[in-house]
Amino acid sequence: MAELETTQRSELVRLGADRHRDPAAVLDRTEVVLAHGAAPDLRALALWVRGLALHELSEHDAAVDSFRSAISISDSHGLTDVGARARAHLAVSLLQLGHSEAAHRALDEAGAAGSSEAAGLVDFVAALFAQRRGVATTPSCSSTAHRELIERDDHATIGLVHLNRSVSYAYADDLDRARDEADAAERLATEHGLTMLAAMAAHNLGFAKVDAAGWRTGCVGSR
């Protein structure tokens, strides 16, 4: 039983990264895990990954519900890491729905959870929020948080950091750095089979040959 749960846990972590490749397939798989009465830690993890897939499919209200369910289970069972991750992504979905105040509360709660394992993700989301408010020019993770992302093989979040840096550098009229960041995002996404992320990075690179205003009009970021 313990071996099965370890296998399922590893699969769910992989599925979280795969949301940029095939969110519909990820959603289907998490529904299977949830339908079989998983243990609380696996259920919370599956609900978090389910929320990620729903967000990618632009089903933001359903994503919010899934993240909140993951948070409820995490809080009840002391699952600090999953709870922090679910709160960070809840903040992104709430922001997408225009619920700015609730989004910032969720992000504050994610940071207050004190999860060292989720630090890189929380730091990235905080930088993304600052970028969208026009407060920061280059969203980036601290060196400690970035090392944590690498150690956890969280290639999806690292790729998103590069992608959103490319957007910020473009808005700062630094096209050389913007091009370098978009290229880094595309290379990492291609290496790890993150098809949707690779496509967004390639799209941004397509604007590298036009002026800064053209890039700003056409480049895309993600979360």
N, CA, C and O of each residue as an XYZ file, in Angstrom:
892
protein
N       0.831     -1.204      0.000
C       0.000      0.000      0.000
C       0.867      1.256      0.000
O       0.606      2.206     -0.738
N       1.914      1.243      0.849
C       2.805      2.400      0.927
C       3.516      2.627     -0.401
O       3.716      3.763     -0.831
N       3.898      1.508     -1.048
C       4.583      1.621     -2.343
C       3.654      2.204     -3.393
O       4.074      3.016     -4.219
N       2.386      1.789     -3.363
C       1.407      2.320     -4.309
C       1.215      3.814     -4.107
O       1.156      4.575     -5.073
N       1.117      4.235     -2.844
C       0.929      5.657     -2.557
C       2.139      6.468     -3.010
O       1.986      7.584     -3.506
N       3.335      5.918     -2.844
C       4.552      6.615     -3.306
C       4.532      6.780     -4.815
O       4.910      7.829     -5.337
N       4.088      5.738     -5.519
C       3.992      5.797     -6.976
C       2.965      6.835     -7.411
O       3.207      7.603     -8.342
N       1.808      6.856     -6.732
C       0.769      7.828     -7.061
C       1.230      9.252     -6.782
O       0.940     10.170     -7.551
N       1.942      9.429     -5.691
C       2.445     10.766     -5.346
C       3.400     11.267     -6.424
O       3.310     12.418     -6.850
N       4.308     10.410     -6.865
C       5.254     10.791     -7.919
C       4.521     11.109     -9.213
O       4.883     12.044     -9.927
N       3.491     10.327     -9.510
C       2.714     10.566    -10.727
C       2.008     11.915    -10.661
O       1.982     12.652    -11.647
N       1.437     12.242     -9.503
C       0.720     13.509     -9.372
C       1.653     14.701     -9.514
O       1.285     15.709    -10.117
N       2.856     14.595     -8.965
C       3.832     15.674     -9.112
C       4.179     15.858    -10.582
O       4.288     16.984    -11.067
N       4.354     14.731    -11.296
C       4.649     14.807    -12.734
C       3.476     15.419    -13.496
O       3.672     16.226    -14.404
N       2.272     15.036    -13.129
C       1.088     15.568    -13.795
C       0.980     17.081    -13.597
O       0.515     17.797    -14.484
N       1.413     17.564    -12.426
C       1.395     19.005    -12.193
C       2.220     19.749    -13.221
O       1.822     20.812    -13.697
N       3.367     19.192    -13.561
C       4.205     19.811    -14.596
C       3.587     19.643    -15.984
O       3.731     20.516    -16.840
N       2.899     18.521    -16.202
C       2.328     18.229    -17.512
C       1.120     19.087    -17.851
O       0.607     19.013    -18.967
N       0.661     19.895    -16.912
C      -0.507     20.739    -17.203
C      -0.255     21.655    -18.392
O      -1.204     22.087    -19.046
N       1.019     21.960    -18.684
C       1.339     22.812    -19.830
C       1.417     22.007    -21.129
O       1.567     22.574    -22.212
N       1.316     20.709    -21.013
C       1.385     19.873    -22.205
C       0.003     19.368    -22.607
O      -0.387     19.469    -23.771
N      -0.733     18.827    -21.647
C      -2.047     18.262    -21.961
C      -2.946     18.386    -20.729
O      -3.161     17.400    -20.024
N      -3.473     19.587    -20.461
C      -4.267     19.785    -19.245
C      -5.511     18.907    -19.180
O      -5.922     18.513    -18.089
N      -6.119     18.591    -20.315
C      -7.310     17.743    -20.314
C      -6.977     16.338    -19.821
O      -7.734     15.752    -19.047
N      -5.847     15.801    -20.267
C      -5.426     14.468    -19.827
C      -5.078     14.475    -18.339
O      -5.385     13.525    -17.618
N      -4.436     15.553    -17.885
C      -4.108     15.687    -16.459
C      -5.383     15.714    -15.633
O      -5.466     15.062    -14.592
N      -6.373     16.461    -16.088
C      -7.646     16.541    -15.385
C      -8.300     15.166    -15.283
O      -8.792     14.789    -14.220
N      -8.307     14.425    -16.376
C      -8.915     13.091    -16.380
C      -8.227     12.175    -15.380
O      -8.887     11.416    -14.671
N      -6.899     12.245    -15.324
C      -6.155     11.346    -14.445
C      -6.401     11.688    -12.971
O      -6.529     10.789    -12.140
N      -6.466     12.971    -12.651
C      -6.709     13.339    -11.257
C      -8.106     12.912    -10.819
O      -8.304     12.545     -9.661
N      -9.070     12.955    -11.728
C     -10.423     12.517    -11.403
C     -10.420     11.029    -11.042
O     -11.162     10.598    -10.159
N      -9.585     10.250    -11.728
C      -9.480      8.819    -11.434
C      -8.926      8.607    -10.031
O      -9.445      7.791     -9.269
N      -7.867      9.346     -9.691
C      -7.262      9.226     -8.358
C      -8.276      9.602     -7.283
O      -8.400      8.903     -6.278
N      -8.992     10.688     -7.485
C      -9.961     11.162     -6.496
C     -11.139     10.203     -6.360
O     -11.702     10.067     -5.273
N     -11.516      9.541     -7.444
C     -12.662      8.626     -7.415
C     -12.370      7.354     -6.630
O     -13.294      6.649     -6.224
N     -11.094      7.058     -6.414
C     -10.718      5.822     -5.731
C     -10.402      6.029     -4.251
O      -9.720      5.205     -3.641
N     -10.891      7.115     -3.676
C     -10.757      7.308     -2.234
C      -9.331      7.331     -1.729
O      -8.976      6.561     -0.837
N      -8.513      8.202     -2.286
C      -7.104      8.298     -1.902
C      -6.964      8.779     -0.462
O      -7.876      9.397      0.088
N      -5.810      8.490      0.142
C      -5.485      8.977      1.477
C      -5.470     10.506      1.461
O      -5.306     11.108      0.401
N      -5.641     11.141      2.628
C      -5.743     12.608      2.658
C      -4.605     13.344      1.957
O      -4.857     14.311      1.238
N      -3.357     12.907      2.149
C      -2.254     13.630      1.516
C      -2.308     13.512     -0.001
O      -2.019     14.475     -0.711
N      -2.683     12.322     -0.503
C      -2.801     12.149     -1.953
C      -4.014     12.892     -2.490
O      -3.976     13.439     -3.592
N      -5.083     12.912     -1.714
C      -6.286     13.621     -2.143
C      -6.016     15.125     -2.260
O      -6.423     15.764     -3.231
N      -5.326     15.678     -1.262
C      -4.991     17.102     -1.311
C      -4.101     17.405     -2.510
O      -4.305     18.399     -3.206
N      -3.114     16.544     -2.750
C      -2.209     16.729     -3.883
C      -2.971     16.643     -5.198
O      -2.747     17.446     -6.105
N      -3.878     15.662     -5.302
C      -4.654     15.496     -6.529
C      -5.577     16.691     -6.778
O      -5.750     17.115     -7.921
N      -6.164     17.229     -5.716
C      -7.033     18.395     -5.870
C      -6.243     19.624     -6.309
O      -6.739     20.438     -7.088
N      -5.020     19.758     -5.812
C      -4.163     20.867     -6.246
C      -3.844     20.734     -7.743
O      -3.980     21.694     -8.502
N      -3.421     19.538     -8.154
C      -3.088     19.310     -9.564
C      -4.338     19.475    -10.432
O      -4.265     20.017    -11.535
N      -5.480     19.008     -9.932
C      -6.736     19.191    -10.658
C      -7.006     20.683    -10.878
O      -7.429     21.088    -11.961
N      -6.762     21.487     -9.857
C      -6.938     22.929     -9.992
C      -6.016     23.524    -11.050
O      -6.420     24.402    -11.812
N      -4.776     23.040    -11.092
C      -3.825     23.517    -12.105
C      -4.351     23.247    -13.512
O      -4.300     24.114    -14.384
N      -4.860     22.028    -13.719
C      -5.370     21.660    -15.045
C      -6.594     22.500    -15.406
O      -6.719     22.966    -16.538
N      -7.485     22.688    -14.450
C      -8.680     23.490    -14.708
C      -8.312     24.933    -15.053
O      -8.929     25.546    -15.924
N      -7.313     25.466    -14.371
C      -6.872     26.834    -14.652
C      -6.358     26.926    -16.083
O      -6.672     27.879    -16.797
N      -5.561     25.932    -16.508
C      -5.032     25.950    -17.871
C      -6.148     25.854    -18.900
O      -6.017     26.351    -20.018
N      -7.242     25.215    -18.518
C      -8.387     25.080    -19.425
C      -9.332     26.271    -19.323
O     -10.422     26.264    -19.894
N      -8.895     27.308    -18.580
C      -9.667     28.550    -18.387
C     -10.971     28.330    -17.627
O     -11.902     29.126    -17.740
N     -11.034     27.261    -16.861
C     -12.181     27.015    -15.988
C     -11.814     27.523    -14.581
O     -11.631     26.741    -13.648
N     -11.714     28.840    -14.463
C     -11.125     29.436    -13.266
C     -11.982     29.272    -12.016
O     -11.443     29.089    -10.925
N     -13.298     29.333    -12.152
C     -14.159     29.135    -10.983
C     -13.999     27.719    -10.423
O     -13.908     27.526     -9.211
N     -13.966     26.743    -11.314
C     -13.785     25.357    -10.885
C     -12.394     25.156    -10.285
O     -12.227     24.392     -9.334
N     -11.397     25.848    -10.846
C     -10.044     25.764    -10.308
C     -10.011     26.299     -8.880
O      -9.387     25.700     -8.004
N     -10.679     27.420     -8.647
C     -10.742     28.002     -7.304
C     -11.343     27.001     -6.321
O     -10.823     26.824     -5.220
N     -12.425     26.352     -6.711
C     -13.064     25.363     -5.838
C     -12.112     24.208     -5.528
O     -12.049     23.737     -4.393
N     -11.375     23.757     -6.540
C     -10.457     22.637     -6.344
C      -9.307     23.031     -5.421
O      -8.933     22.265     -4.533
N      -8.751     24.212     -5.625
C      -7.668     24.680     -4.752
C      -8.155     24.820     -3.307
O      -7.445     24.451     -2.371
N      -9.355     25.348     -3.132
C      -9.886     25.522     -1.782
C     -10.133     24.181     -1.099
O      -9.943     24.057      0.111
N     -10.551     23.188     -1.856
C     -10.716     21.848     -1.290
C      -9.369     21.277     -0.873
O      -9.256     20.641      0.175
N      -8.343     21.505     -1.697
C      -6.995     21.045     -1.350
C      -6.502     21.729     -0.079
O      -5.877     21.096      0.772
N      -6.786     23.012      0.044
C      -6.374     23.768      1.226
C      -7.075     23.246      2.477
O      -6.447     23.104      3.527
N      -8.371     22.960      2.370
C      -9.142     22.466      3.508
C      -8.564     21.158      4.035
O      -8.382     21.001      5.243
N      -8.276     20.223      3.141
C      -7.692     18.939      3.551
C      -6.291     19.146      4.121
O      -5.927     18.541      5.130
N      -5.508     20.003      3.468
C      -4.146     20.261      3.926
C      -4.129     20.839      5.333
O      -3.321     20.429      6.166
N      -5.012     21.783      5.597
C      -5.069     22.396      6.920
C      -5.506     21.390      7.977
O      -5.025     21.423      9.110
N      -6.412     20.503      7.607
C      -6.919     19.514      8.559
C      -5.880     18.458      8.911
O      -5.935     17.861      9.986
N      -4.929     18.227      8.003
C      -3.960     17.146      8.201
C      -2.516     17.646      8.285
O      -1.582     16.848      8.215
N      -2.330     18.938      8.432
C      -0.979     19.478      8.606
C      -0.090     19.334      7.390
O       1.121     19.159      7.526
N      -0.666     19.403      6.210
C       0.097     19.252      4.962
C       0.540     20.639      4.481
O      -0.046     21.210      3.560
N       1.566     21.155      5.112
C       1.980     22.545      4.890
C       2.386     22.821      3.456
O       2.022     23.854      2.894
N       3.141     21.903      2.855
C       3.655     22.131      1.506
C       2.527     22.229      0.485
O       2.463     23.183     -0.291
N       1.632     21.229      0.491
C       0.525     21.246     -0.473
C      -0.390     22.444     -0.214
O      -0.876     23.075     -1.153
N      -0.619     22.751      1.060
C      -1.463     23.895      1.391
C      -0.905     25.198      0.863
O      -1.648     26.040      0.360
N       0.427     25.370      0.977
C       1.057     26.593      0.480
C       0.971     26.676     -1.038
O       0.709     27.744     -1.591
N       1.190     25.556     -1.706
C       1.120     25.533     -3.164
C      -0.301     25.812     -3.655
O      -0.505     26.564     -4.608
N      -1.267     25.201     -2.996
C      -2.655     25.419     -3.396
C      -3.060     26.873     -3.182
O      -3.787     27.440     -3.997
N      -2.594     27.482     -2.088
C      -2.911     28.897     -1.838
C      -2.264     29.806     -2.875
O      -2.879     30.773     -3.324
N      -1.012     29.497     -3.261
C      -0.327     30.314     -4.261
C      -1.069     30.276     -5.597
O      -1.259     31.309     -6.238
N      -1.483     29.090     -6.006
C      -2.190     28.986     -7.280
C      -3.631     29.464     -7.171
O      -4.197     29.947     -8.151
N      -4.233     29.333     -5.986
C      -5.547     29.939     -5.765
C      -5.467     31.441     -6.012
O      -6.363     32.027     -6.620
N      -4.395     32.054     -5.539
C      -4.210     33.496     -5.734
C      -4.191     33.846     -7.217
O      -4.772     34.851     -7.626
N      -3.527     33.025     -8.021
C      -3.444     33.296     -9.462
C      -4.821     33.183    -10.111
O      -5.196     34.024    -10.928
N      -5.576     32.140     -9.748
C      -6.913     31.972    -10.326
C      -7.854     33.090     -9.903
O      -8.651     33.579    -10.704
N      -7.756     33.494     -8.635
C      -8.598     34.598     -8.159
C      -8.255     35.896     -8.884
O      -9.141     36.681     -9.224
N      -6.962     36.114     -9.118
C      -6.543     37.309     -9.846
C      -7.091     37.279    -11.267
O      -7.511     38.307    -11.799
N      -7.084     36.100    -11.877
C      -7.612     35.953    -13.238
C      -9.100     36.291    -13.283
O      -9.597     36.801    -14.287
N      -9.804     36.005    -12.193
C     -11.238     36.293    -12.114
C     -11.523     37.732    -11.709
O     -12.679     38.150    -11.662
N     -10.467     38.490    -11.415
C     -10.640     39.884    -11.040
C     -10.838     40.120     -9.555
O     -11.169     41.231     -9.142
N     -10.636     39.072     -8.737
C     -10.800     39.202     -7.291
C      -9.445     39.548     -6.657
O      -8.830     38.722     -5.982
N      -9.006     40.764     -6.889
C      -7.655     41.162     -6.520
C      -7.403     41.079     -5.011
O      -6.371     40.565     -4.581
N      -8.331     41.575     -4.224
C      -8.126     41.598     -2.775
C      -8.031     40.181     -2.213
O      -7.151     39.890     -1.404
N      -8.933     39.306     -2.640
C      -8.902     37.914     -2.185
C      -7.638     37.211     -2.670
O      -7.076     36.374     -1.963
N      -7.196     37.553     -3.871
C      -5.977     36.957     -4.417
C      -4.773     37.306     -3.554
O      -3.947     36.443     -3.259
N      -4.670     38.563     -3.151
C      -3.533     38.971     -2.336
C      -3.589     38.358     -0.944
O      -2.548     38.073     -0.352
N      -4.794     38.150     -0.414
C      -4.913     37.471      0.879
C      -4.409     36.035      0.771
O      -3.686     35.554      1.643
N      -4.798     35.352     -0.313
C      -4.361     33.970     -0.505
C      -2.847     33.890     -0.648
O      -2.218     32.975     -0.115
N      -2.259     34.846     -1.367
C      -0.808     34.849     -1.540
C      -0.104     35.112     -0.212
O       0.913     34.488      0.087
N      -0.645     36.038      0.585
C      -0.066     36.306      1.907
C      -0.113     35.056      2.784
O       0.839     34.763      3.508
N      -1.215     34.326      2.716
C      -1.361     33.106      3.501
C      -0.383     32.032      3.022
O       0.147     31.266      3.827
N      -0.148     31.981      1.714
C       0.819     31.017      1.180
C       2.212     31.299      1.731
O       2.938     30.377      2.103
N       2.584     32.587      1.781
C       3.888     32.952      2.324
C       3.978     32.695      3.814
O       5.019     32.273      4.318
N       2.874     32.954      4.527
C       2.862     32.787      5.984
C       2.920     31.320      6.394
O       3.255     31.009      7.538
N       2.598     30.417      5.470
C       2.623     28.990      5.793
C       4.024     28.519      6.160
O       4.180     27.528      6.872
N       5.045     29.227      5.676
C       6.419     28.917      6.046
C       6.937     27.614      5.463
O       7.813     26.979      6.050
N       6.406     27.207      4.313
C       6.865     25.969      3.683
C       8.133     26.230      2.873
O       8.106     26.950      1.875
N       9.234     25.642      3.310
C      10.489     25.823      2.569
C      10.409     25.156      1.199
O      11.026     25.629      0.244
N       9.654     24.060      1.096
C       9.543     23.342     -0.172
C       8.763     24.138     -1.213
O       9.007     24.005     -2.412
N       7.818     24.969     -0.751
C       7.009     25.756     -1.675
C       7.541     27.168     -1.868
O       6.923     27.974     -2.563
N       8.683     27.475     -1.258
C       9.195     28.852     -1.267
C       9.421     29.385     -2.673
O       9.103     30.538     -2.961
N       9.971     28.548     -3.552
C      10.247     29.008     -4.910
C       8.983     29.388     -5.650
O       8.938     30.406     -6.341
N       7.948     28.561     -5.502
C       6.677     28.847     -6.169
C       6.041     30.118     -5.614
O       5.583     30.965     -6.381
N       6.008     30.257     -4.295
C       5.398     31.428     -3.673
C       6.150     32.689     -4.076
O       5.536     33.725     -4.329
N       7.468     32.606     -4.136
C       8.278     33.756     -4.529
C       7.974     34.153     -5.972
O       7.885     35.339     -6.292
N       7.816     33.154     -6.839
C       7.502     33.434     -8.236
C       6.149     34.116     -8.375
O       6.022     35.104     -9.099
N       5.133     33.592     -7.682
C       3.798     34.175     -7.787
C       3.782     35.596     -7.250
O       3.125     36.470     -7.815
N       4.513     35.832     -6.148
C       4.590     37.190     -5.592
C       5.214     38.147     -6.598
O       4.758     39.281     -6.746
N       6.258     37.692     -7.292
C       6.905     38.531     -8.300
C       5.972     38.772     -9.482
O       5.957     39.862    -10.053
N       5.199     37.757     -9.847
C       4.247     37.899    -10.946
C       3.173     38.928    -10.598
O       2.789     39.737    -11.443
N       2.691     38.898     -9.359
C       1.707     39.877     -8.925
C       2.294     41.283     -8.992
O       1.639     42.217     -9.456
N       3.525     41.426     -8.528
C       4.172     42.738     -8.561
C       4.328     43.231     -9.993
O       4.139     44.414    -10.279
N       4.676     42.310    -10.892
C       4.820     42.680    -12.306
C       3.506     43.200    -12.865
O       3.488     44.203    -13.578
N       2.412     42.531    -12.547
C       1.115     42.914    -13.101
C       0.612     44.227    -12.500
O      -0.224     44.907    -13.095
N       1.128     44.581    -11.315
C       0.775     45.878    -10.736
C       1.717     46.975    -11.215
O       1.527     48.147    -10.890
N       2.738     46.594    -11.991
C       3.702     47.569    -12.467
C       4.710     47.963    -11.410
O       5.391     48.980    -11.548
N       4.816     47.154    -10.332
C       5.729     47.483     -9.239
C       7.138     47.018     -9.542
O       8.106     47.711     -9.229
N       7.258     45.843    -10.151
C       8.578     45.281    -10.412
C       8.845     45.268    -11.912
O       7.913     45.177    -12.711
N      10.108     45.357    -12.290
C      10.456     45.340    -13.705
C      10.899     43.964    -14.169
O      10.762     43.642    -15.350
N      11.425     43.145    -13.268
C      11.905     41.829    -13.663
C      11.533     40.793    -12.619
O      12.253     40.640    -11.633
N      10.414     40.064    -12.805
C      10.057     39.034    -11.840
C      11.132     37.966    -11.792
O      11.540     37.452    -12.834
N      11.589     37.630    -10.616
C      12.630     36.623    -10.485
C      12.549     36.004     -9.112
O      12.033     36.608     -8.172
N      13.056     34.810     -9.002
C      13.116     34.165     -7.711
C      14.429     34.518     -7.035
O      15.436     34.741     -7.708
N      14.423     34.571     -5.708
C      15.672     34.765     -4.978
C      16.568     33.575     -5.266
O      16.086     32.526     -5.693
N      17.870     33.725     -5.036
C      18.795     32.636     -5.334
C      18.450     31.380     -4.543
O      18.575     30.267     -5.054
N      18.010     31.561     -3.282
C      17.650     30.407     -2.453
C      16.435     29.699     -3.018
O      16.428     28.477     -3.159
N      15.400     30.476     -3.343
C      14.179     29.888     -3.882
C      14.432     29.244     -5.244
O      13.866     28.195     -5.553
N      15.283     29.872     -6.055
C      15.581     29.314     -7.371
C      16.295     27.974     -7.239
O      16.020     27.044     -7.997
N      17.216     27.875     -6.273
C      17.893     26.597     -6.027
C      16.884     25.535     -5.602
O      16.994     24.368     -5.977
N      15.890     25.966     -4.804
C      14.860     25.029     -4.344
C      14.054     24.494     -5.522
O      13.727     23.308     -5.560
N      13.735     25.349     -6.476
C      13.004     24.911     -7.662
C      13.821     23.900     -8.456
O      13.280     22.909     -8.947
N      15.115     24.149     -8.583
C      15.993     23.241     -9.319
C      16.089     21.897     -8.609
O      16.015     20.845     -9.243
N      16.254     21.937     -7.283
C      16.376     20.704     -6.505
C      15.110     19.860     -6.591
O      15.178     18.632     -6.556
N      13.968     20.505     -6.701
C      12.702     19.781     -6.802
C      12.363     19.410     -8.247
O      11.304     18.840     -8.512
N      13.267     19.735     -9.182
C      13.013     19.485    -10.604
C      11.716     20.132    -11.060
O      10.984     19.570    -11.875
N      11.432     21.328    -10.525
C      10.210     22.048    -10.885
C      10.459     22.853    -12.162
O      10.493     24.083    -12.154
N      10.629     22.115    -13.245
C      10.990     22.747    -14.515
C       9.886     23.668    -15.022
O      10.164     24.677    -15.670
N       8.639     23.323    -14.729
C       7.529     24.150    -15.212
C       7.599     25.553    -14.626
O       7.455     26.538    -15.350
N       7.822     25.649    -13.302
C       7.887     26.975    -12.674
C       9.122     27.739    -13.117
O       9.048     28.945    -13.350
N      10.262     27.057    -13.238
C      11.483     27.726    -13.701
C      11.263     28.281    -15.108
O      11.667     29.403    -15.414
N      10.616     27.480    -15.962
C      10.323     27.957    -17.313
C       9.417     29.172    -17.299
O       9.596     30.093    -18.096
N       8.438     29.179    -16.390
C       7.538     30.326    -16.283
C       8.288     31.566    -15.810
O       7.991     32.678    -16.248
N       9.260     31.378    -14.915
C      10.080     32.509    -14.475
C      10.771     33.143    -15.676
O      10.737     34.361    -15.848
N      11.402     32.304    -16.513
C      12.085     32.826    -17.704
C      11.095     33.506    -18.660
O      11.384     34.568    -19.210
N       9.928     32.883    -18.850
C       8.940     33.440    -19.778
C       8.483     34.816    -19.325
O       8.425     35.749    -20.126
N       8.157     34.948    -18.039
C       7.666     36.227    -17.549
C       8.777     37.271    -17.433
O       8.515     38.468    -17.546
N      10.005     36.828    -17.211
C      11.125     37.765    -17.272
C      11.239     38.351    -18.675
O      11.526     39.536    -18.843
N      11.010     37.504    -19.684
C      11.124     38.006    -21.064
C      10.123     39.119    -21.305
O      10.435     40.109    -21.967
N       8.916     38.962    -20.767
C       7.893     39.998    -20.929
C       8.317     41.278    -20.230
O       8.201     42.368    -20.789
N       8.817     41.140    -18.988
C       9.203     42.328    -18.218
C      10.361     43.078    -18.864
O      10.356     44.308    -18.922
N      11.355     42.331    -19.351
C      12.482     42.994    -20.017
C      12.024     43.695    -21.295
O      12.540     44.753    -21.653
N      11.039     43.086    -21.984
C      10.511     43.729    -23.194
C       9.865     45.061    -22.848
O      10.061     46.052    -23.552
N       9.095     45.087    -21.761
C       8.448     46.333    -21.350
C       9.463     47.353    -20.849
O       9.187     48.553    -20.833
N      10.636     46.878    -20.441
C      11.696     47.786    -20.007
C      12.594     48.192    -21.181
O      13.620     48.844    -20.982
N      12.205     47.804    -22.411
C      12.948     48.116    -23.627
C      14.336     47.478    -23.667
O      15.230     47.977    -24.350
N      14.517     46.374    -22.936
C      15.783     45.646    -22.951
C      15.567     44.373    -23.766
O      15.380     43.291    -23.210
N      15.595     44.520    -25.100
C      15.229     43.400    -25.962
C      16.255     42.280    -25.960
O      15.898     41.122    -26.180
N      17.530     42.597    -25.716
C      18.535     41.541    -25.666
C      18.251     40.575    -24.522
O      18.278     39.357    -24.700
N      17.976     41.140    -23.340
C      17.661     40.268    -22.209
C      16.312     39.578    -22.407
O      16.144     38.418    -22.030
N      15.368     40.279    -22.987
C      14.060     39.676    -23.252
C      14.214     38.456    -24.162
O      13.606     37.411    -23.932
N      15.036     38.611    -25.192
C      15.265     37.501    -26.122
C      15.972     36.339    -25.419
O      15.624     35.179    -25.639
N      16.959     36.644    -24.578
C      17.689     35.597    -23.858
C      16.753     34.811    -22.927
O      16.834     33.586    -22.847
N      15.866     35.529    -22.228
C      14.946     34.861    -21.300
C      13.933     33.999    -22.044
O      13.640     32.881    -21.620
N      13.398     34.510    -23.147
C      12.445     33.726    -23.932
C      13.121     32.488    -24.510
O      12.520     31.415    -24.565
N      14.367     32.638    -24.939
C      15.116     31.507    -25.470
C      15.350     30.458    -24.385
O      15.230     29.260    -24.642
N      15.688     30.912    -23.161
C      15.896     29.983    -22.048
C      14.615     29.222    -21.726
O      14.644     28.021    -21.458
N      13.490     29.936    -21.756
C      12.201     29.293    -21.496
C      11.895     28.240    -22.555
O      11.438     27.143    -22.233
N      12.145     28.575    -23.817
C      11.849     27.632    -24.897
C      12.737     26.398    -24.812
O      12.260     25.278    -24.990
N      14.035     26.595    -24.539
C      14.955     25.457    -24.458
C      14.566     24.519    -23.311
O      14.542     23.299    -23.480
N      14.262     25.096    -22.148
C      13.901     24.275    -20.994
C      12.590     23.545    -21.239
O      12.470     22.362    -20.920
N      11.604     24.241    -21.802
C      10.304     23.625    -22.066
C      10.422     22.509    -23.094
O       9.799     21.457    -22.947
N      11.217     22.734    -24.131
C      11.399     21.713    -25.157
C      12.093     20.483    -24.584
O      11.721     19.349    -24.883
N      13.102     20.725    -23.760
C      13.865     19.623    -23.150
C      12.967     18.733    -22.298
O      13.153     17.517    -22.254
N      11.997     19.337    -21.623
C      11.166     18.573    -20.688
C       9.752     18.310    -21.208
O       8.873     17.906    -20.447
N       9.538     18.538    -22.497
C       8.272     18.186    -23.115
C       7.097     19.035    -22.691
O       5.956     18.575    -22.732
N       7.356     20.283    -22.279
C       6.278     21.182    -21.857
C       5.813     21.968    -23.083
O       6.216     23.110    -23.300
N       4.969     21.336    -23.863
C       4.636     21.822    -25.199
C       4.020     23.217    -25.203
O       4.429     24.078    -25.982
N       3.036     23.440    -24.335
C       2.347     24.736    -24.326
C       3.293     25.856    -23.912
O       3.257     26.950    -24.475
N       4.141     25.575    -22.920
C       5.109     26.574    -22.480
C       6.114     26.873    -23.592
O       6.472     28.029    -23.818
N       6.563     25.832    -24.282
C       7.499     26.027    -25.399
C       6.867     26.882    -26.488
O       7.537     27.722    -27.089
N       5.573     26.671    -26.744
C       4.889     27.445    -27.780
C       4.802     28.916    -27.395
O       4.995     29.790    -28.239
N       4.510     29.198    -26.112
C       4.442     30.587    -25.672
C       5.803     31.266    -25.785
O       5.895     32.421    -26.200
N       6.860     30.542    -25.412
C       8.203     31.110    -25.503
C       8.586     31.360    -26.959
O       9.163     32.396    -27.288
N       8.263     30.407    -27.824
C       8.560     30.570    -29.253
C       7.785     31.755    -29.829
O       8.304     32.494    -30.666
N       6.554     31.929    -29.381
C       5.750     33.078    -29.810
C       6.456     34.379    -29.456
O       6.537     35.296    -30.274
N       6.974     34.452    -28.211
C       7.667     35.667    -27.790
C       8.932     35.908    -28.607
O       9.252     37.045    -28.954
N       9.642     34.833    -28.906
C      10.856     34.980    -29.705
C      10.537     35.514    -31.091
O      11.377     36.155    -31.722
N       9.333     35.254    -31.563
C       8.946     35.752    -32.874
C       8.881     37.262    -32.946
O       8.913     37.840    -34.032
N       8.787     37.907    -31.785
C       8.737     39.362    -31.742
C      10.108     39.982    -31.476
O      10.228     41.200    -31.338
N      11.136     39.142    -31.404
C      12.472     39.635    -31.091
C      13.043     40.513    -32.205
O      13.955     41.305    -31.966
N      12.517     40.377    -33.407
C      13.058     41.125    -34.533
C      12.321     42.431    -34.794
O      12.657     43.168    -35.721
N      11.312     42.714    -33.969
C      10.609     43.979    -34.118
C      11.001     44.904    -32.984
O      11.740     44.514    -32.081
N      10.499     46.146    -33.033
C      10.888     47.098    -32.000
C      10.200     46.778    -30.682
O       9.335     45.904    -30.614
N      10.598     47.502    -29.628
C      10.087     47.230    -28.289
C       8.572     47.360    -28.233
O       7.911     46.566    -27.564
N       8.019     48.337    -28.916
C       6.570     48.534    -28.895
C       5.865     47.328    -29.500
O       4.825     46.898    -29.003
N       6.431     46.784    -30.576
C       5.843     45.615    -31.201
C       5.877     44.407    -30.300
O       4.919     43.635    -30.252
N       6.987     44.236    -29.575
C       7.093     43.116    -28.651
C       6.050     43.264    -27.547
O       5.353     42.307    -27.208
N       5.950     44.451    -26.999
C       5.012     44.676    -25.899
C       3.585     44.362    -26.311
O       2.785     43.891    -25.503
N       3.268     44.626    -27.579
C       1.919     44.377    -28.057
C       1.652     42.894    -28.204
O       0.533     42.435    -27.973
N       2.682     42.134    -28.593
C       2.416     40.740    -28.956
C       2.905     39.680    -28.010
O       2.497     38.529    -28.160
N       3.766     39.986    -27.025
C       4.333     38.943    -26.181
C       3.323     38.458    -25.150
O       2.387     39.175    -24.794
N       3.521     37.244    -24.681
C       2.612     36.634    -23.720
C       3.376     36.139    -22.517
O       4.526     35.711    -22.620
N       2.711     36.205    -21.355
C       3.262     35.647    -20.128
C       2.354     34.549    -19.652
O       1.299     34.307    -20.238
N       2.763     33.866    -18.571
C       1.946     32.807    -18.027
C       2.203     32.684    -16.545
O       2.947     33.473    -15.961
N       1.566     31.661    -15.925
C       1.650     31.511    -14.486
C       1.656     30.044    -14.100
O       1.723     29.717    -12.915
